[in-house]
Amino acid sequence: MIANALSFITKQLNAHFKDTLGLDHTMVALSRITNPNIDGKLLLTLIDIGEDVNIRNATGRTGSDAFIAMPPMSLNLDILIALAPRTPYVEGMKILSQAIIFFKERPVFNKAEGPMPPGIDRIHCEMLHLDANTKNAQWQILGANYQPSVVYRMRLVLLDTSLIEEEVIIGPPK
């Protein structure tokens, strides 16, 4: 489900660049920041995963019996969108600006607007502000030199998690 959500957002961003700038090549690559073989001009990478604690269990009563209705699972995925190291600076600023505009114009993705990844009901994206110390620590953890970037929190509302099936490859078959 995480890979599906990240791939979905990457495809949506690339479609935005194709529609607005008329480009026929990939502008955004889903990759580690330290990957030297990047095809895109921007990198999208996952930097944190957490449960959305703002969603709470709903309780109710039916006669004398109490019941607890479990809400859908909700995750926060923090993503970093940064210039790829070989992207020319001025061109990169224009591309990064377009990515920011994309999320400003379309912060919510749901089934009413089009197909969603399997098991995901809704994605809400909001820009996060990182202070200088946090940003510095984040880039050190990533093991890369700072590049102009923006961080977004993707709030995923998942459908019944038993419906989600992903193929997990742990290593080569024996």
Secondary structure, DSSP 8 states (H G I E B T S, - for coil): -HHHHHHHHHHHHHHHHHHHH---S--EEE--TT-S---SSEEEEEEEEEE-TT---EEEEETTEEEEE----EEEEEEEEEE-TTS-HHHHHHHHHHHHHHHHH--EEETTTS---TTEEEEEEEEE---HHHHHHHHHHHTS---SEEEEEEEEEE--GGG-------S---
